[in-house]
Amino acid sequence: MTKQPSDTTPVEVCIITKDHEIKGTVYVSKYTKSNRELTELLNDKERRFLAVTNAEIMQHGSNVAPRRYDFLEIHVDSIMIMHPASQTLFKESSKASEDIAKFRELRNRLSQTKPF
């Protein structure tokens, strides 16, 4: 387990690069406004690499299992998008689409039934 400095807070993030999607934890300052934490990490002129712990890397469009690392550094210039993982609603798959269709069908059937 990675020891974090006492003046930082862990934030689970999703990071998108040209070739990869990375999920993991970054550490932000406790003294930064909560809506500016990630922006300040990326805009820090002294920082060229972003440390990510508990990282999972998936290549775009690949069916290969994700690679996992306890610690990873990503060059900030390669980051296209970074957002808190808690803001990710869901990643729709064909299974999710099937489940949504089944739910809608069931809901339509139930709305057509007469009450007791």
Secondary structure, DSSP 8 states (H G I E B T S, - for coil): -----TTEEEEEEEEEESSEEEEEEEEEETTS-TTTHHHHHHH-TT-SEEEEEEEEEEETT--S--EEEEEEEEEGGGEEEEEEGGG------HHHHHHHHHHHHHHHHHHHS---
